[in-house]
């Protein structure tokens, strides 16, 4: 009977360990992909996660599945935190500022290339994750514009492009220095989004569909 009790308790313990290992692998892969790109050796990811190569391959038999898990994790984290910010911020523009600064910390600049080169953008779970984030970003932009605190000649696609472009590190820049300048320069851009506006922008506001089309175009160029 004692043996049976131990056996019954082993499965949840194993599942918990497997879940923790999977989370460590995804976190380590995210850091490695940002630092070296999606072609970083999987051995390096296993080393960073503190697990053996066999454990990594047991969870992720190929690189594409690992990248997919990282992208889904980043999108879910961004949406979770953006929703929390919207609920807690005193007004929509302050929520927008917090979300955009957060997007830089989430390294969205590294996300589009992985989507372009490695992902099937029509996968239902990926589409659902992107749609959820799109709803949050579009909502905060619309609210800020309705409140009259944000200029109306920009769209949510513009916001995401701004965040991803500014987040890209300069060649040879140290990570600490890069992070310092990114948030300074990002705040300068955010100040330019406030009303009253002092310029007229060429073209039309960018939508999130425009941003998706850009990722698709990049993917076609690389193939």
N, C-alpha and C positions, 0 to 999 in steps of 0.2 A: 504493500500500500504506500509506503514511503516513496518507493521508486516511481510509482504512478503519479504521485503528487508533484514530484520534481519534474517529471516529464510534462505534465500539464502546464507547469509554470514556465517551461523553457521556451515555448513558441512565442509568447508575447515578448520575452526578453530578446530573443533573436530578431524579432521584427523591429523592436526599438533600436537595437544596435545597427541593423541594416538601414533604418531610416536616418539615423545620425550619420552613418558613413556616406549615404547618398547626399545628404545636405552638405557635408564637408567637401565632397567632391565637386558639387555644383559651385560652392563658394570659392574653392581654390581655382576652378576652371574659369570662373568669371574674372578673377584677378589676373590669371595668366593670359587669358584672351585679350584683356585690355592692355596688358603690358607688352605682349609679344605678337598679338594677332591670333586668329583662329587656327593657324597651322602649328602652334606651339606643340612640342612633343608631349604626348600623353604621359610619358614617364615623369616629366616635370610637374604635371598636375597631380599625379599620384604622390610625388614627394611632398608637394605643398599641403596636400590633404592629410599627410601622415598615415597613408595606407599603402598596401602593396599593389603592384600592377594587376595582380589577379583579381583583387577586390574591385578595382576600377572597372576592369573589363566585364566583371560579373554584373555590375549595374548598368554599364554603358558599353555594349559590344562594338560600337563604332563611333567615330568622331561626330558624325552628323546628329546622332541621338543626344550626345552630350551638349552640343551647341544648342540644339532645340530646347533642352531642359534649362540651360542658362538663360536663353532669351525669354522663355516663359516665366522663369523666376524673377528676372528683372522687371518685366512688364507687370507682373502681379504685385511686386513690391512698390513700384511706382504708383500703381492705381490705389493700393491700400493707403499709402502715405498721402497721396493727393486728396483722397476722399476725407481723410482725417483732418488735413489742413483746411479744406473747405468748410468743415463743420466747426472748426475752432477759431478761424481768423475773424477779426472784427469787421472786415469788409472784403469785397471780391478782389480788389487790386492787391491788397496785402497777401491774400491767398495766392494770387498769381505769382507774386514775387517769391514767396516761399516755395511754391511748386517748381518754378524755373531754377532757383538755386539748388533745390533738391535734385532736379533732373541732371544737373552737372555732377553732383555727387554720385548719382546712379550710373554715370558714364554712358549716357544715351548716344554720345558720339561714336561709340564702338558698336552700337547695336545695328545701325543701318547696314554697314558692310556685311555683317554676319547674316542679316536677313537677305541681302541681295545675293550672296554667293552660296549659301548653304541651306536656305529654308524654302519649303514649298509654302508660299504665302496663302494658299487656299486651304491649308489644313484647318479643320474646324476649331481646334483648341487655340491655335495661334490667332486665328481670326477673331475669336471671342475675346482673347486677352487684349488684342489691339483695340477692338471695339469698346471694351470697358474703359481703357485709358482715354480713348478719343472722346467719350462722353464726358469724362471728368474735365479734360482740358477745354473742350468746347463750351461746357457749362460755365466754367470760371471766366473765360473770355467774354462770353455773352453777358454774364452778370456784371462784370466790370464796365463793359460798354453801356449797359442799360443804366448803371449808376452814374454814368457820366465821368468816370475817373480815368477811362482808357480811350485813346483815340480809336476811331471806328474804321480807319483805312488799313488795318492789319487784321489778320485772321489767326486761328489756332495753328495753322501750318507754319506761319511766320514765326510764331513763338518757339515751336519745336526746332525749326531750322536754326534760329538764333542760338538756342541752348546747345545744340549739337555742334555748331561751327565754333563757338567760343570755347567749348570744352576740349577741342582737339589740341594736344600739346604742341608747342613749338619744338623743332628739331634740337636735340641736345639740352632741353630745359630739364632741370631737376624737378621731380614730382612735387616737392614742397613749394618751390617757387612758382610752379605752374598753377597750383591750387590757389595760391594767394592772389595772383594776377587775374585768374579767371573770374573770381567773385567780384573783384573791383570793376573789371570791364563789363561784366554782366549787369552790374547795378547801373552803370552808365547807360547801357542800352535800355534797361527797364525804365529809367527816368525819362527816356525819350518816348516811351509809350504812353506816358501820362498826358492828360489834357491840362491846359490847352496845347494843342500841337503847334509846332513852329515851322512846319514844312509840309509840302505836298509830295507824297510818295508816288513814284511812277508805277504803272501797272495796277493790278488788282490785289486784294488780300489773298494770301495763300491759304488754301484749305488743307485739311489733313489728307484728303484724297490726292492733292498735288504732291504731298510728301511721299505718299505711298507710290505714286507714279514715278517719282524720282528714284526711289529704291529699285523699282522694277526696271527702269531704264539702265541703271547702273549694272544690274544683274545681266541684262541682255548684252551690254557692252563687254562684260567680262567673259561672255560665252560666245 
